[in-house]
Amino acid sequence: MTSRLASMTGYARSEAAFGSTRLRVELKSVNGRGLDIRSRLAPGLDAFDIPLRQLLSQSLSRGSVNLAISFDRQGTSGAVSVNQAALETVLAAIDSLAHRVDAQRPTLDGILSLPGVLAVEESRGLDEEGLEPVLMAAVREAIAGLIKSRLDEGARIAQILVAQVDAIAALVDQADAHPARSRDVIAARLSQQVQSLRQEADISPERLAQEALVLATKADIQEEIDRLRAHIAGARALLATAGAVGRRLDFLAQEFNREANTLCSKSNAVELTAIGLDLKAAIDQLREQVQNIE
């Protein structure tokens, strides 16, 4: 069986050059009930936040996704100069205080560290119009890498899910073929219970017939067997389907569990109950893996 299931867990990164700036894009995703996008953008990129979210939402349907974009600027650091006016003001204040306060004069590094004495020339802002196609291409490359990462992980999970569904099917076959389900065994048990009811005082034939019908219904697990096999067929069909099927698989896992609970409650033999409990354990393992599927 070829599966194109995607996990919600993945990682990818890409880089691109824009003049003297080097862009770095990083994408991480983990399990999530829906699509939750969180972005951490470098200064100056805030205008791209909404377009980037739209781009991600077009490619992914579920998962908690973290987008981080950073850049390094080479040779564009701002020039440092002395604010002469501020420096003269500070020196005049030092001279004025020197005659009034007996203290050591401040050092040069202390003076230069005062706010406003050193001025840093702001580097030229980013050319957003020219940056946009470069940035978007880098993000698309990272998204493609993330999708591949999620598909690779999904293929590994699909193998596990197929094995788990096969294990569930084998347990259902065991329950169906168990001797406790034979007509003779059920009839003998029903006869014993009916005899127990007959020993009660003042029980009417109508009441006896009703109780016998209830006991017979409780002993029959054919409906649960049939439903479990229908769910198995549905799960196998979904596992062979491309696209986001995680929610439907999770719903099927819940239905599996419901039928297994009913089977255990109807069981008329310890061995059959044990099979039901093994079935519940296998279903829990299935559902745990399904939580990873997109």
C-alpha positions as CSV (number, residue, x, y, z in Angstrom):
1,M,0.0,0.0,0.0
2,T,1.3,3.4,-1.0
3,S,0.5,6.2,1.6
4,R,1.0,9.9,1.4
5,L,0.1,10.7,4.9
6,A,1.8,13.8,6.4
7,S,2.9,14.1,10.0
8,M,2.4,17.5,11.7
9,T,6.0,17.3,12.9
10,G,8.8,18.7,10.7
11,Y,11.6,21.1,10.2
12,A,13.2,23.0,7.3
13,R,15.4,26.0,6.6
14,S,16.5,28.1,3.7
15,E,18.8,31.0,2.9
16,A,19.0,33.7,0.3
17,A,21.1,36.7,-0.5
18,F,19.8,40.3,-1.0
19,G,22.6,42.6,-1.7
20,S,24.8,42.7,1.4
21,T,22.0,41.1,3.5
22,R,21.8,37.3,4.1
23,L,18.3,36.1,4.8
24,R,17.7,33.0,6.9
25,V,14.3,31.3,7.1
26,E,13.5,28.6,9.6
27,L,10.3,26.6,9.9
28,K,9.3,24.2,12.7
29,S,6.0,22.4,13.2
30,V,4.5,20.1,15.8
31,N,1.1,18.7,16.6
32,G,-1.9,21.0,16.9
33,R,-5.6,20.8,16.8
34,G,-5.8,23.3,13.9
35,L,-3.3,25.5,12.1
36,D,-1.5,27.8,14.6
37,I,1.1,30.0,13.0
38,R,3.6,32.0,15.1
39,S,6.1,34.2,13.5
40,R,9.4,35.8,14.7
41,L,10.6,38.3,12.1
42,A,13.7,40.4,12.0
43,P,13.3,44.1,12.5
44,G,12.0,45.8,9.3
45,L,10.0,42.8,8.2
46,D,6.8,43.4,10.0
47,A,5.0,44.4,6.8
48,F,5.5,40.8,5.5
49,D,3.8,39.1,8.4
50,I,0.3,38.8,6.9
51,P,1.5,37.7,3.4
52,L,3.7,35.1,5.0
53,R,0.9,33.7,7.1
54,Q,-1.3,33.5,4.1
55,L,1.4,31.7,2.2
56,L,1.8,29.1,5.0
57,S,-2.0,28.6,5.4
58,Q,-2.2,27.8,1.6
59,S,0.2,25.0,2.0
60,L,-0.5,23.5,5.5
61,S,-3.8,22.6,7.1
62,R,-2.9,21.5,10.6
63,G,-0.1,21.9,13.1
64,S,1.6,24.4,15.4
65,V,4.0,26.2,13.0
66,N,6.8,28.5,14.0
67,L,8.3,30.8,11.4
68,A,11.6,32.6,12.2
69,I,13.3,35.0,9.7
70,S,16.6,36.7,10.5
71,F,19.2,38.5,8.4
72,D,22.8,39.5,8.6
73,R,23.9,42.8,7.2
74,Q,27.5,43.0,6.0
75,G,29.3,46.3,5.7
76,T,26.2,48.4,6.5
77,S,26.7,49.2,10.2
78,G,26.1,52.8,11.1
79,A,29.0,55.2,11.5
80,V,29.8,56.4,15.1
81,S,30.5,60.1,15.8
82,V,30.7,62.4,18.8
83,N,27.9,64.7,19.4
84,Q,30.0,67.9,20.0
85,A,27.1,69.9,21.5
86,A,26.3,67.2,24.0
87,L,30.0,66.7,24.8
88,E,30.5,70.4,25.5
89,T,27.5,70.4,27.8
90,V,28.8,67.4,29.8
91,L,32.4,68.9,30.1
92,A,31.0,72.3,31.2
93,A,28.9,70.5,33.9
94,I,32.0,68.6,35.0
95,D,34.1,71.8,35.3
96,S,31.3,73.5,37.2
97,L,30.9,70.7,39.7
98,A,34.7,70.3,40.2
99,H,34.8,73.5,42.2
100,R,31.9,72.4,44.3
101,V,32.3,68.7,44.8
102,D,35.6,67.0,45.9
103,A,35.5,64.0,43.6
104,Q,37.7,62.3,41.0
105,R,37.0,63.5,37.5
106,P,35.2,61.1,35.3
107,T,37.1,59.0,32.8
108,L,36.8,59.2,29.0
109,D,34.9,56.0,28.7
110,G,32.6,57.1,31.4
111,I,31.9,60.4,29.5
112,L,31.4,58.6,26.2
113,S,28.9,56.2,27.8
114,L,26.6,59.0,28.8
115,P,23.4,59.1,26.7
116,G,23.6,61.4,23.7
117,V,27.4,61.9,23.7
118,L,28.0,59.3,21.0
119,A,25.8,59.3,17.9
120,V,25.3,56.2,15.8
121,E,24.2,56.9,12.2
122,E,21.3,54.7,11.3
123,S,22.0,52.3,8.5
124,R,19.9,52.6,5.4
125,G,16.6,50.8,5.6
126,L,15.7,47.7,3.6
127,D,14.3,48.1,0.1
128,E,11.0,46.3,0.8
129,E,9.9,46.3,-2.8
130,G,13.1,44.7,-3.9
131,L,13.3,42.3,-0.9
132,E,9.8,40.9,-1.3
133,P,10.4,38.4,-4.2
134,V,13.6,37.2,-2.6
135,L,12.0,36.8,0.8
136,M,9.0,35.0,-0.6
137,A,11.1,32.7,-2.7
138,A,13.1,31.7,0.4
139,V,10.0,31.1,2.4
140,R,8.5,29.0,-0.4
141,E,11.7,26.9,-0.4
142,A,11.5,26.4,3.3
143,I,7.8,25.4,3.1
144,A,8.6,22.9,0.4
145,G,11.3,21.5,2.7
146,L,8.9,21.4,5.6
147,I,6.2,19.6,3.6
148,K,8.8,17.0,2.5
149,S,9.9,16.6,6.1
150,R,6.4,16.0,7.2
151,L,5.7,13.6,4.4
152,D,8.8,11.6,5.3
153,E,7.7,11.4,8.9
154,G,4.2,10.6,7.8
155,A,5.4,7.6,5.8
156,R,7.1,6.2,8.9
157,I,4.0,6.7,11.0
158,A,1.8,5.1,8.2
159,Q,3.8,1.9,8.5
160,I,3.2,1.8,12.2
161,L,-0.5,2.5,11.7
162,V,-0.9,-0.2,9.1
163,A,0.7,-2.7,11.5
164,Q,-1.6,-1.5,14.4
165,V,-4.7,-1.9,12.2
166,D,-3.6,-5.4,11.2
167,A,-3.1,-6.2,14.9
168,I,-6.7,-5.0,15.7
169,A,-8.1,-7.0,12.8
170,A,-6.3,-10.2,14.1
171,L,-7.8,-9.6,17.6
172,V,-11.3,-9.1,16.1
173,D,-10.9,-12.4,14.2
174,Q,-9.9,-14.1,17.5
175,A,-12.9,-12.7,19.3
176,D,-15.2,-13.8,16.4
177,A,-13.8,-17.3,16.4
178,H,-13.7,-17.8,20.2
179,P,-15.5,-20.9,21.4
180,A,-17.5,-18.8,23.9
181,R,-19.4,-17.4,20.9
182,S,-20.6,-20.8,19.7
183,R,-24.4,-21.3,19.8
184,D,-24.1,-24.3,22.1
185,V,-22.1,-22.4,24.7
186,I,-24.4,-19.4,24.6
187,A,-27.4,-21.7,24.8
188,A,-26.0,-23.6,27.8
189,R,-25.2,-20.3,29.6
190,L,-28.6,-18.9,28.8
191,S,-30.3,-22.1,30.1
192,Q,-28.3,-21.9,33.3
193,Q,-29.3,-18.3,33.8
194,V,-33.0,-19.0,33.0
195,Q,-33.0,-21.8,35.5
196,S,-31.7,-19.3,38.1
197,L,-34.5,-17.0,37.2
198,R,-37.1,-19.8,37.6
199,Q,-36.0,-20.2,41.2
200,E,-37.2,-16.7,42.0
201,A,-40.6,-16.6,43.6
202,D,-43.7,-15.4,41.6
203,I,-41.9,-14.9,38.3
204,S,-44.4,-14.9,35.4
205,P,-43.8,-16.6,32.1
206,E,-43.8,-13.2,30.4
207,R,-41.1,-11.9,32.7
208,L,-39.1,-15.0,32.1
209,A,-39.3,-14.6,28.4
210,Q,-38.2,-10.9,28.7
211,E,-35.3,-11.8,30.8
212,A,-34.3,-14.6,28.5
213,L,-34.4,-12.2,25.6
214,V,-32.2,-9.7,27.4
215,L,-29.6,-12.4,28.3
216,A,-29.5,-13.6,24.7
217,T,-29.0,-10.1,23.4
218,K,-26.2,-9.4,25.9
219,A,-24.4,-12.6,24.9
220,D,-24.4,-11.7,21.2
221,I,-21.4,-9.6,20.1
222,Q,-21.9,-10.1,16.3
223,E,-23.0,-6.5,15.9
224,E,-19.8,-5.3,17.6
225,I,-17.7,-7.6,15.4
226,D,-19.3,-6.3,12.3
227,R,-18.8,-2.7,13.3
228,L,-15.2,-3.2,14.2
229,R,-14.6,-4.8,10.8
230,A,-16.3,-1.9,9.1
231,H,-14.0,0.5,11.0
232,I,-11.0,-1.6,10.0
233,A,-11.9,-1.3,6.4
234,G,-12.5,2.5,6.8
235,A,-9.1,2.9,8.5
236,R,-7.3,1.1,5.7
237,A,-9.0,3.2,3.1
238,L,-7.9,6.4,4.9
239,L,-4.4,5.2,5.3
240,A,-4.2,4.7,1.5
241,T,-5.6,8.2,0.9
242,A,-3.4,11.3,0.3
243,G,-4.3,14.5,2.2
244,A,-5.2,15.6,5.7
245,V,-7.0,12.6,7.2
246,G,-5.9,12.9,10.8
247,R,-9.2,14.1,12.2
248,R,-11.1,11.2,10.5
249,L,-8.6,8.7,11.7
250,D,-9.0,10.0,15.2
251,F,-12.8,9.8,15.0
252,L,-12.4,6.1,13.8
253,A,-10.1,5.4,16.7
254,Q,-12.9,6.7,19.1
255,E,-15.4,4.4,17.4
256,F,-13.0,1.5,17.7
257,N,-12.8,2.1,21.4
258,R,-16.5,2.3,21.8
259,E,-17.1,-1.1,20.2
260,A,-14.3,-2.7,22.1
261,N,-15.8,-1.4,25.4
262,T,-19.2,-2.9,24.4
263,L,-17.6,-6.2,23.5
264,C,-15.9,-6.4,26.9
265,S,-19.2,-5.7,28.7
266,K,-21.0,-8.4,26.7
267,S,-18.3,-11.0,27.1
268,N,-19.4,-14.3,28.7
269,A,-15.9,-15.8,29.1
270,V,-12.7,-14.7,30.8
271,E,-10.7,-15.5,27.6
272,L,-13.0,-13.3,25.5
273,T,-12.7,-10.5,28.0
274,A,-8.9,-10.8,27.7
275,I,-9.1,-10.5,24.0
276,G,-11.3,-7.4,24.4
277,L,-8.7,-5.8,26.8
278,D,-5.9,-6.5,24.3
279,L,-8.1,-4.9,21.6
280,K,-8.5,-1.8,23.7
281,A,-4.7,-1.6,24.3
282,A,-4.1,-1.9,20.5
283,I,-6.7,0.8,19.8
284,D,-5.1,3.1,22.4
285,Q,-1.7,2.7,20.6
286,L,-3.4,3.4,17.3
287,R,-5.0,6.6,18.6
288,E,-1.7,7.8,20.1
289,Q,0.0,7.6,16.7
290,V,-3.0,9.1,14.9
291,Q,-2.5,12.3,16.9
292,N,0.7,12.9,14.9
293,I,-1.2,12.9,11.5
294,E,-2.2,16.1,9.7
